[in-house]
Amino acid sequence: MRRLLAAALACLLLAGCGSTSQSPSEEDLRYGAAPKPDGVTLQPDVVVVGGGGNAIRDVTADGLSWRIDAHAPNAGDLKPGSVMFVTERAVGRVLDIAPAGDDLLVTIGPVDLTEVIRDGTFAKDDVTLADPVIYPAGEPFWAEEKPPPPSTYGRSVPVQRKAGQPTQPGPQRGGDIATRALGYTVYPTCCTNGAGAHFSYDDGGVRLVGTVTLTTQRPNAAFHLAIGAGKVTRAELEISGGFGIKVDFEAGIKDGQNHKKSFPIAADLSFPIGAVAGIPLSFTVSQTLSVTTAFGAKVGTIKGSGEFDLAGSLGFGYANGTFGPHVTQHFQRKSSLLNSLTGVPVGVMGLVIEQGVRFTVGISAFLFKAGVYFELNTRYGMTLGSALGAAYAECRGTAIGINATFGVGYTILEPVVKVINSFLSLLKPFKVVTIPPINSSGGISSTSEIYKNEEVIPKVSVCGQVPV
């Protein structure tokens, strides 16, 4: 009965029951579908390991280490430097490989899509972004303040763990997912009403609670990607449905310490597209969060909220070596963040909150997602307090900056890359071959400023500028 229920759930999640004679397995649901290239040429160092999800035994929460069946077709061809391609989620550059009984323990790093595909064209006009499959990362070490000590691991690779080390939990449809990173608890949401994150923090005399959202209305997506001789010749991605931004927060300090923390939210919200030219693709929404406190006193509070219309659609185009953002912009205030600022500013109360929302059509998972992507970064800066300059004027200030990054490839937050590379360096004493550090980005990309504005009241010189 359990198997029947799992197969039925997989059928619903992957929306492929009507077109196939066999339902996806439980393993395919958890680990992704297997590649069956059709009209696509892979790079010569790509090793397609047969068996799909059935060949995968386990994967660690950090996404670096995969335990696969050593007897799976082509598994014996894997070696450091090659690219492992088992499923759409199990793709990466092999950093290390070691035997473990009937299994192989494989540590991977990120790859650009052109490091997997040499020649191929991929396109789809209508991808509906509703009811995502939620893939929680669990408790990855890159979400901790410090990487675990080397004694936590076995002699060879990260997947050789002592009992109790976290592995990735299975996917789910709907419901709330609680993620944790650097002391923050975050609940990500997507996508009917927007891509958002509700966060809270309570430690060391600092308390924060808030929600940031890239609001949408019935979003849909379309994409086109052409790769020839290992280079991107054409790329397009457009997400329509109407977009806005929204923030609300409360923060306070009582004998606490300021902090600055940036991290990826440890959950993928994925919409399986299915095989395109035999390559399984997914449309994935992922988020990052950054919070910087700038409280100038030992005691104080600040509170505010605001909402703005932004654009009808988001996207970009690339051809002939040139990028162009496609943003149908119509920025308009719906409720004023500046006018909403209240609190008890015993001293200056400053706060910066940044949300990154990334839309990716591609392969792999979590930090290592690679494909056609568009990321919108919205940065809110708020300052409240008469200590800004004069006893007769309680200064209030806000600043909003919105930037887009788009391209084909992958990017990882610099603080997270440092943590991963620091972790990999811990393995050096146990290795014959040094594991190379991973790069923070790969592929081609461009950035564009979408909107920037700053407001301060009262408009007197002592109020100065908002620290963003």
N, C-alpha and C positions, 0 to 999 in steps of 0.2 A: 504493500500500500504506500509506504514511504517513497519508493522509487517512482510509482505512478504519479504521486503528487508532485515530486520534484520535476518529472518530465513535463507535466502539465504546466507548472510554473515557468519552466524554461521556455516552453512553447509560447506562453503569453508574453514573457519578457522580450524575447527575440523576434516576435511578430513574424514568424516564418512558417507557421504550421500549415497554412493553406497551400504552400508552394513546394513542400518537401514531403517525401514519403516516410521520413523518420524524424522524430522529435529530437532536438538537441539534448545531449546528455547533461547530467548534473555537472560534470567536469567542464564541458564547453561553456556552460553558463557562468561558472565561477572564474575560469581562466581565459575565456574568449575562444573564438572560432579559429580553426586551423586554416592556413593559406593553401590555395590551390591555384597557382598562377595560370592565367588564361589570357594570352596576348600581352603578357608583361615579361620583361627580362629583368632578373635580379642581378645584383652585383656578384662578381665571381667569388667573393669571400663569405657570402651568405650561406649558411647551412640551415636548410629547412628540415627540422626534426619531425619525423612522422608521428602520428598518433594524437595530435592536438592536445586537448585537455586531459585525455586519458594517459598521456605520457608524463604529466606533471604530478609529482607527489605532494609538493608543498612549496610555499614561497614565504619568505620572512616579511614582517610588517614594513620594513624599510624599502622593500622592492628590489634590493640589490641581489638577493641570493635565492636561486631556484634549485630545487631538488627534482631531478628528472630521471626517468627510466633509462638506465644505461643500455638497455637492449632495444630501445625505440629506434626505428629506421633513421640512419644518418647521425645518431647521437655520437657515435665513435669518431665522427669527422670534426667535432668541436675541438677548438684549441684556443689559447689566448691570442687575441687579435682578430679572430673570426667574428662574424655576427650570427648570433643565435636567433632563429625565428621558429618558434613552436606554435604560438597563437598570436592573435592581434594584441594581447596584453603581455605576452612573454617574448619580447623582442629587445635585443641589446647587444652591445659590443662585449665580448667575453674578456673579462679582466683576469679571471682565474678559474681553474677547473680541477677537481680532485675526485677520485673514486670513493664510494661509500657503500660497500656491499654490492647490491644489484643496482645501485643508483649512481648518478653523477651529481656533484655539488658544484653549481656554476654561479660565479659572481659576475654580474654584468654592469656596464655603464651605459649612458645614453648614446643614441645614434641619430644622425640627421636622416630624414626620409630618403634623400638621394644616396645615402650609404647603404640603403636596402634595395631601392629600385634604381635600375639603370635606364630602362626605357618603359614608358607606360603612360596612359591617359586615364584619368578618373574624373567623373562628373556625376552630379545629381542635382535636379532642379528643386525638389520639394522635400525637405527634411523637417518634419513637425517636431517641435521641442515641447513635448508634454509627457508626463509620467516617466521620469527617468529611472534607469536602473542605478541604484546607489551602491558604490563600491567604497566602503570605509577602509582606510589603511590600518586601523587599529592603533597600535602604540609604536610607531617608528622611532628609531633613535634620533633621527634628524628633527624630531619635535621636542626633544629633551634639551635642557639647559647645557648639558655636556654629554659627549658620546660616552658609552659604557667603557669600562676598563678592559684591556686586552684579556684579562683573566676570565672574562665572561664567555670567551669564545674558545673554540677548539684549536687544534694545531694548525689547521689549514685555512679554511675560508669561513666567512661570516655565517653561512647557513649551518655550520657545525656548532650548534649551540648546546649549552647545558639545559637540563629540564626546566621548563617554566618560561623560556624565552618566547616573546610574542611572535605569532605568525599572523598573516592577513586573515581577517574574518571573511565570511562569504558575503555575496551581494544581497541586497534586499530591494523590494519595490515599495516606495512610499514610507511614511513614518518619519520620525525624527532621528537624526544621527548626531550624537554628541562627540566632538573631537576635542583633543586637548593638545596644547603646545605652549611651551615657555610660560606656564602658569595660567594661561587663558583657557577657558572652556568656550567652545564655539559650536553653534548649530547652523550649518549651511542649508540653504533652501534653493530650489529651482524647479520649474521655470515659468509656470503659468502666469504668475504675477510678478516675476522678476527673479534675478539671481542675487541672493542676499546672505548675510551672516549676522546672527545674533551672538554677541560676545559678552563675557563677564570675567572680571579679575578681582581678587580679594586677597592681598598678600602684603605683608610688610608695611601696613599703614596706608596703603593705596587701594581705593575701590573704584571700579569702573564697570559700567553696564551700558550696552548700546546696540544699535542695529544699523547696518549700512546695506543699501539695496540698489542695484541697477534694475529699475522697474521696467517691465515689458508688458505688452498686450498681445497674447497669442503669437508668440515668436515662431518664425519659420526661417530656414536657411537654405542656401544654394551654394554650390562650390564647383570649381573646375581646376584641375591640375594636370599639367603636361610636363613630363620629364623625358629628356632625350640625351643620351650619352652621359648620364649621371649629372645633368644640370637641369635646373628648372627653366623651362622656356615660357611657360604661361601659368599664372595662378590667379584665381579669383575666389573671394569668399564674401557673401552678403548675408546678414542676419536682419530680417525685417520684423515689424510688429509694433514699432513705437517704443522709445526708450526715455527714461528719466532717471534722476538720482534722488536718493532720499537718505537722510541720516537723523538719528535721535540718540541722545546719550545723557548720562549722568555720571559725574566723577567727583571724587573727594579725596582729601589727604588729611591724615592726622598722625603727625610725627613719622611720616613715611619717607621713602626714597624715590626720586624720579627714575623713570626707565624709558628705554627705547627698544622695542621688540618687533621684529619682522619675521613672518613665517608663512609657509603654505598651509592652507586648511586641508587636513588629512582625509579628504574624501573626494572621489570623482563622481560626478553626476552624469551618467552616460546614456546616450541614445544610439543603440546599435543600428547601423545602416545596412549591414549585410555585406556580401562580397561584391566588390566592384573590380572587374577584370580579374577575378579570382583572389583578390586581396581583401580580407575582412577589415572593414573600417568602422569606426564609431565617431559620433559627434559628442564631444565631451566638454562639459562646463566645469572649470576648476577656479578656485579663488585663492588669493593671498590677502593677508591682513598685516597692517603695520600700525603701531600705536606709540606715540611719543608724548610723555607727560612733561610739562614745563611749569610746575607749581612752585611759585616763588615764596611760599610761606609754609610753616609746619602744619597749619590748619586752614582749610578752605574748601569750597564746593563750587561746581559749575555745572550748568544744565542747559540743553538747547535741542532744537530740532529744525529741520528745513527740508523742503522738497522742491524739485525743479524739473521741468520738461527739458529734454536734451536733443533728441534726434528721432527722425522717423525710421532710419535704418543705419546700420553700421557695417563696414566692410572695407575691402581694398581690392585693387587690381595690380597685376605685375605682368609686364611684357617688354621685350627688347631691353632688358636690364634696368627698367625704370618702374618704380613704385608710384602708386597714386591712391590716397585714402578716399573711400566712398562713404561720406557721412552727410546725410541730409539733415543739417543742423537747424534747430529752431529753439535756442535756449530761452527759457522763460521761467520766472519765479512763480511758484504756486503757493509757497509759504516761506516767510523770511527766516533764515537762520540767524541773521544779525539781531532782529527784533526779539527773537525767542530767548536770547542768552540771559540767564538769571543765575543767582547763586549768592554765596557769602564769601566775597573776595577779600579775605583778611590781607592777602598779598596778591600778587599777580597770579591768575589761574590761566595757564595756557595748555592747550591740548591739540595734537595733530593726529588725525585718523586717516589712513589710506586704505582703500579697497581696490584690489585688482581682480577683474573678472576676465577669464580667458576662455574663448571659444576655439576648440581645436577639432579639425577633421583629420583623423590619422590613426596611428597605431601606438602600442605600448601604453603605459599606465603611470599614474601619479607623477612624480617628478620628471620621469623620462618620456612623457608624451611627445611625439614628433608628428608633424604634419602641417597642414595649412592652418594658420591661427590668426586671430584678432584679439588683442587684449586691451581693455579699457582700464586705465588707472585713474581713480578719482581721489583727490587729496583735499581734506577739509582741515583748515586751521582756525582755531577759536581762541580768543583772549578776552579776559574779563578782569577788571580790577582798577581801582583808583591809584594803585601803586605804579601804574604805567607812567605817571608823571606829575599829577597834581591832585591836591586834596579836594578841590572844588569840582572835579570832573571824573565821574566813574566811566572810564573808557571801555568801549566794547568794540571788538574787531573780528572780522571773519575774512578768510581767503579761501577761494576754491580754485583748484587747478585740475584740468582733465587732459590726459595725454593718452594717445593710442600707440601701441606697438603691434606690428603685423609682419607676417612673412611666412616662410616655409622652413621648418626646422624645430628647434627646441630652445628654451631658456630656463634657467634655474636661478632662484634668488641667490645673490652672492653670499649672504650669511649661511645659507644652507649648504652651498657648495663647499665652503670652508669647513663646515662640520663633517660632511661626507669625506672630504679629502683627509681631514684630521683622523677620522675613523680608519680609513684605508691605510694610513701611515702606521697605525698601531699593529697592522698585520705584517709589516716588513720583517721583524725578527723571525717570523715563522715561515717565510717564503724563500724559495730558491730564486724565483723570478720576481722582480719588483713590480708591484701593481702600480701602473701609472695614474697620476691624478686625473680626475675628470674636468672638463671645461664647463664653464657656466652657460655657454651658448654654442649652437651649431647651426649652420644653414645661412640663409639670407634673411634680412629683416630691415625695417625702416621704422621711424617714429614720427609722430605728428602731434602738435599741440592743438587740441580741440577747443578748449575754453580756459580763460584765466581772468579772475577778477578779485579785487580786494576792496573791502568797505570798512571804514572806521568811523565811529561816532562817540562823542562830538568831534567835529572836524577842527581840531586845534592841534597845534604843533606838539604839545606834550604827549599826545596819544600815540604818536609815532606809527610804526608799521606792525602788522601782525607777524609774529615769528612762525614761519612755515618752513 
